[in-house]
Protein backbone atom coordinates (compact mmCIF):
# COMPACT_ATOMS: atom_id res chain seq x y z
CA UNK A 1 0.00 0.00 0.00
CA UNK A 2 2.71 2.56 0.94
CA UNK A 3 6.49 2.91 1.17
CA UNK A 4 8.34 6.04 2.23
CA UNK A 5 11.70 7.42 3.20
CA UNK A 6 12.23 10.55 5.31
CA UNK A 7 15.68 12.09 5.52
CA UNK A 8 17.94 14.92 6.54
CA UNK A 9 20.85 16.39 4.59
CA UNK A 10 23.19 17.54 7.38
CA UNK A 11 25.21 19.73 4.98
CA UNK A 12 22.25 21.83 3.81
CA UNK A 13 19.87 21.35 6.74
CA UNK A 14 17.22 20.27 4.26
CA UNK A 15 14.57 17.73 5.27
CA UNK A 16 12.60 15.66 2.79
CA UNK A 17 10.23 12.77 2.22
CA UNK A 18 9.69 10.54 -0.81
CA UNK A 19 6.57 8.37 -0.75
CA UNK A 20 4.86 5.93 -3.11
CA UNK A 21 1.40 4.48 -2.60
CA UNK A 22 -1.68 2.99 -4.18
CA UNK A 23 -3.76 5.20 -1.85
CA UNK A 24 -5.34 8.35 -3.21
CA UNK A 25 -4.17 11.76 -2.00
CA UNK A 26 -1.02 10.28 -0.43
CA UNK A 27 0.82 13.59 -0.83
CA UNK A 28 -1.83 15.46 1.13
CA UNK A 29 -2.35 12.89 3.89
CA UNK A 30 0.97 11.24 4.74
CA UNK A 31 4.13 13.42 4.48
CA UNK A 32 4.63 16.28 6.96
CA UNK A 33 7.61 18.65 7.21
CA UNK A 34 8.51 21.58 9.42
CA UNK A 35 11.69 23.39 8.42
CA UNK A 36 14.45 23.19 11.00
CA UNK A 37 12.35 20.77 13.09
CA UNK A 38 11.62 17.46 11.39
CA UNK A 39 9.79 15.22 8.94
CA UNK A 40 7.01 12.71 9.63
CA UNK A 41 5.40 10.10 7.42
CA UNK A 42 2.11 8.75 8.79
CA UNK A 43 0.88 5.79 6.76
CA UNK A 44 -0.94 2.43 6.65
CA UNK A 45 -4.45 3.32 7.85
CA UNK A 46 -3.26 6.87 8.28
CA UNK A 47 -4.38 9.58 10.64
CA UNK A 48 -3.19 12.85 9.05
CA UNK A 49 -3.33 14.65 12.43
CA UNK A 50 -0.36 12.59 13.66
CA UNK A 51 2.09 14.50 11.45
CA UNK A 52 1.39 17.96 12.87
CA UNK A 53 1.11 16.55 16.42
CA UNK A 54 4.53 14.91 16.22
CA UNK A 55 6.12 17.98 14.62
CA UNK A 56 4.68 20.15 17.42
CA UNK A 57 6.26 17.79 19.95
CA UNK A 58 9.63 18.02 18.19
CA UNK A 59 9.35 21.80 18.05
CA UNK A 60 8.63 21.81 21.81
CA UNK A 61 11.90 19.95 22.44
CA UNK A 62 10.81 16.31 22.58
CA UNK A 63 12.97 13.63 21.00
CA UNK A 64 11.50 11.82 17.99
CA UNK A 65 10.68 8.80 20.17
CA UNK A 66 9.02 10.96 22.84
CA UNK A 67 6.98 12.92 20.28
CA UNK A 68 5.92 9.71 18.52
CA UNK A 69 4.97 7.96 21.78
CA UNK A 70 3.00 10.99 22.96
CA UNK A 71 1.02 11.30 19.71
CA UNK A 72 0.28 7.58 19.50
CA UNK A 73 -0.84 7.61 23.14
CA UNK A 74 -3.64 9.99 22.15
CA UNK A 75 -4.77 7.80 19.21
CA UNK A 76 -7.12 4.98 20.18
CA UNK A 77 -6.49 3.28 16.82
CA UNK A 78 -2.67 3.44 16.96
CA UNK A 79 -2.47 -0.33 16.34
CA UNK A 80 -3.40 0.43 12.71
CA UNK A 81 -0.75 3.12 12.17
CA UNK A 82 2.73 3.12 10.72
CA UNK A 83 4.80 6.24 11.42
CA UNK A 84 8.38 7.30 10.67
CA UNK A 85 9.96 10.41 12.23
CA UNK A 86 13.30 12.19 11.76
CA UNK A 87 14.35 15.44 13.40
CA UNK A 88 16.67 18.21 12.26
CA UNK A 89 19.64 16.55 14.01
CA UNK A 90 19.11 13.21 12.20
CA UNK A 91 17.66 11.33 15.19
CA UNK A 92 14.75 9.08 14.20
CA UNK A 93 11.95 6.90 15.55
CA UNK A 94 9.59 4.43 13.89
CA UNK A 95 6.42 2.57 14.79
CA UNK A 96 4.24 -0.05 13.16
CA UNK A 97 1.10 -1.20 14.95
CA UNK A 98 0.10 -4.83 15.27
CA UNK A 99 -2.63 -4.36 12.64
CA UNK A 100 -0.30 -2.97 9.97
CA UNK A 101 -1.37 -4.44 6.64
CA UNK A 102 0.48 -7.19 4.77
CA UNK A 103 4.24 -7.57 4.76
CA UNK A 104 5.68 -4.52 6.47
CA UNK A 105 9.09 -3.29 7.49
CA UNK A 106 10.82 -0.39 9.24
CA UNK A 107 14.45 0.69 8.89
CA UNK A 108 16.53 3.44 10.44
CA UNK A 109 19.70 4.51 8.65
CA UNK A 110 22.20 7.32 8.86
CA UNK A 111 20.13 10.52 8.53
CA UNK A 112 17.17 8.56 7.16
CA UNK A 113 14.22 6.45 8.23
CA UNK A 114 11.98 4.31 6.02
CA UNK A 115 8.74 2.40 6.43
CA UNK A 116 6.44 0.33 4.26
CA UNK A 117 3.36 -1.86 4.35
CA UNK A 118 1.69 -4.22 1.87
CA UNK A 119 5.17 -4.81 0.48
CA UNK A 120 6.14 -7.36 -2.15
CA UNK A 121 8.88 -8.64 0.20
CA UNK A 122 10.67 -7.69 3.43
CA UNK A 123 13.82 -6.42 1.64
CA UNK A 124 12.13 -3.38 0.05
CA UNK A 125 12.69 -0.98 2.94
CA UNK A 126 16.29 -1.93 3.72
CA UNK A 127 17.04 -1.47 0.00
CA UNK A 128 15.74 2.09 0.33
CA UNK A 129 17.89 3.05 3.32
CA UNK A 130 20.97 1.41 1.75
CA UNK A 131 20.41 3.32 -1.50
CA UNK A 132 19.95 6.61 0.35
CA UNK A 133 23.17 6.10 2.32
CA UNK A 134 25.09 5.15 -0.85
CA UNK A 135 23.80 8.06 -2.95
CA UNK A 136 25.40 11.48 -3.20
CA UNK A 137 24.23 14.88 -4.33
CA UNK A 138 21.17 16.94 -3.50
CA UNK A 139 18.68 15.55 -0.99
CA UNK A 140 15.85 15.31 -3.54
CA UNK A 141 18.02 13.19 -5.86
CA UNK A 142 19.02 10.90 -2.99
CA UNK A 143 15.37 10.48 -1.94
CA UNK A 144 14.34 9.62 -5.49
CA UNK A 145 17.21 7.10 -5.76
CA UNK A 146 16.07 5.50 -2.50
CA UNK A 147 12.45 5.30 -3.60
CA UNK A 148 13.49 3.80 -6.94
CA UNK A 149 15.62 1.21 -5.11
CA UNK A 150 12.57 0.21 -3.09
CA UNK A 151 10.47 -0.11 -6.23
CA UNK A 152 13.25 -2.09 -7.95
CA UNK A 153 13.41 -4.43 -4.91
CA UNK A 154 9.73 -5.26 -5.41
CA UNK A 155 7.89 -2.22 -4.06
CA UNK A 156 4.29 -2.68 -3.07
CA UNK A 157 2.51 -6.00 -3.38
CA UNK A 158 -0.03 -4.30 -5.67
CA UNK A 159 0.14 -1.52 -8.21
CA UNK A 160 1.42 1.84 -7.00
CA UNK A 161 0.31 4.83 -9.05
CA UNK A 162 0.90 7.78 -6.74
CA UNK A 163 4.19 9.31 -5.68
CA UNK A 164 5.16 12.47 -3.85
CA UNK A 165 8.45 14.18 -3.05
CA UNK A 166 8.62 16.98 -0.50
CA UNK A 167 11.77 18.74 0.61
CA UNK A 168 12.31 21.91 2.55
CA UNK A 169 15.21 24.12 3.50
CA UNK A 170 15.29 27.37 5.41
CA UNK A 171 18.23 29.69 4.87
CA UNK A 172 19.37 31.25 8.17
CA UNK A 173 17.96 34.73 8.65
CA UNK A 174 15.02 34.32 6.28
CA UNK A 175 11.45 34.53 7.57
CA UNK A 176 8.95 32.01 6.32
CA UNK A 177 5.29 32.32 7.19
CA UNK A 178 3.15 29.22 7.47
CA UNK A 179 -0.17 30.51 6.17
CA UNK A 180 -2.12 27.49 7.36
CA UNK A 181 -1.02 27.88 10.99
CA UNK A 182 -0.10 31.54 11.17
CA UNK A 183 3.30 30.64 12.65
CA UNK A 184 6.55 32.35 11.78
CA UNK A 185 9.98 30.76 11.79
CA UNK A 186 13.41 32.28 11.46
CA UNK A 187 15.87 29.46 11.11
Protein Blocks (a to p, Z undefined) as FASTA:
>chain_A
ZZcdddddfknopacdddddfbehklmmmpccdehiaccddehjadfklmmmmmmmmmno
pafklmmmmmmmmpmklmmpccddddfkopacddddfkbghjddddddehiacddehifb
fklmmmmmmmmmmpgcjfklmmmmmmmmmmmnnpambdcfbdcdddddddehiacddfkn
opacdZZ
